[in-house]
Amino acid sequence: MARTSRCPERFPGVHGRCAVLLVLVSVAARDAAAQRIAPFADLGGTSCAISAPQFVPTPVYILAMPGPFPGLIEARFRVSGLPAALYTTSVASNPAALVSGDPLGDGCNLYFDTCQAAPVHLYTITLTNQGDTIGDRILRVETHLAATQRTLQCPLQVVCDPPSFTIVCATGGTASLNGRDGCELAVDRTTWSRIKTLYD
């Protein structure tokens, strides 16, 4: 069962122990293709082709790749594209994480006490196909709907680069559900010039 955290209002989605650090944090956007959050058919992050036969529970793994950084301590995102009327779901977060929100709803926040090395297992979402015969659905990792920073409209990671613990935009990946094999990267990049306007 996921543990619930109480996040400071001034920094929604940021673990309490990091709040003071993040007042001074360098909020930078690295190349979004390097940092990624995506759904996969396996824990190793090698396949984006998910086969969900009718009435057979099928796991989907939400993984994060922090790019050139040694790991991450936080993630903030949502997962879209699943027709709720045709699938039942069971959602289980990484037991090492403090969690708030719903990845299949408006979005979720996950916080780790220690740096998590890639690939970081964030969630296992178990789908049960209750009658979807169309196929070729696309599951997509997107921006948390409650995103409060106008220049950071993207899935977010807080990476392990102490003492900064930088907030970075991550690329939201996709997976094919009962369709073609192939991973796609959403074009979701934020430049430093845009972020810099927060402080101008």
C-alpha positions, -999 to +999 in steps of 0.1 A: +000+000+000+013+034-009+023+057+019+009+093+018+031+123+022+022+158+032+039+182+008+046+219+016+022+242-002+049+266-014+066+238-034+038+214-045+051+180-053+084+185-033+093+163-004+094+182+029+130+174+037+140+190+004+119+222+007+147+244+022+172+232-005+147+239-033+143+275-022+178+279-036+177+252-062+189+258-097+158+251-117+172+241-151+160+223-181+184+198-195+179+180-228+145+164-222+154+134-243+180+124-217+156+124-188+126+101-195+095+086-178+077+060-198+055+029-196+071-005-204+061-042-207+091-052-186+110-040-155+142-037-176+126-011-198+133-030-231+099-033-246+071-008-252+047-033-268+021-044-242-002-073-249-033-074-228-055-103-237-091-102-225-096-110-188-059-117-182-042-094-157-013-076-174+014-056-157+026-022-171+057-008-155+063+030-152+100+036-152+122+067-150+156+072-166+175+102-152+198+105-181+234+115-173+226+118-136+233+090-111+196+088-102+166+107-090+148+114-057+114+126-070+090+123-100+058+140-109+036+130-139+004+113-150-005+085-174-031+089-201-047+069-229-063+040-210-101+037-216-114+033-181-147+018-193-128-011-209-101-019-183-100-025-146-068-015-129-047-021-098-020+005-091+010-003-069+038+022-063+074+014-055+073+005-018+104+027-012+085+058-022+062+082-004+033+088-028+005+113-033-020+115-061-031+091-087-011+083-119-042+075-138-061+106-126-048+141-124-013+129-116+010+117-089+041+126-069+067+101-057+095+109-032+124+088-023+146+093+008+177+082-011+189+085-047+174+058-070+195+045-098+182+039-133+159+024-144+138+037-115+107+016-109+079+041-101+047+021-105+033-012-115-002-008-131-020-041-136-046-039-163-074-063-170-090-061-204-127-063-199-137-062-236-114-039-256-113-054-291-101-023-309-064-024-299-036-001-308-041+021-277-013+045-268-004+049-232+014+082-226+032+098-197+023+135-195+024+166-174+007+164-140-026+183-144-020+202-112+013+216-125+018+250-109+049+263-126+040+277-160+074+271-174+075+235-164+046+220-183+062+185-185+067+154-165+092+163-138+122+147-121+143+159-092+177+145-100+207+135-078+232+163-083+238+175-047+237+200-033+213+214-059+189+185-065+178+201-098+143+200-111+143+189-147+118+183-174+116+147-185+104+134-219+071+116-216+073+082-233+046+061-248+037+024-251+015+005-275-013-014-259-025-044-281-009-028-311+023-021-330+057-025-314+075+008-309+084+034-284+077+071-290+091+101-272+068+130-268+083+163-279+082+181-245+113+203-241+117+234-219+146+257-225+166+276-198+155+309-213+119+300-205+127+290-170+148+321-164+116+342-167+106+329-133+133+350-118+134+380-141 
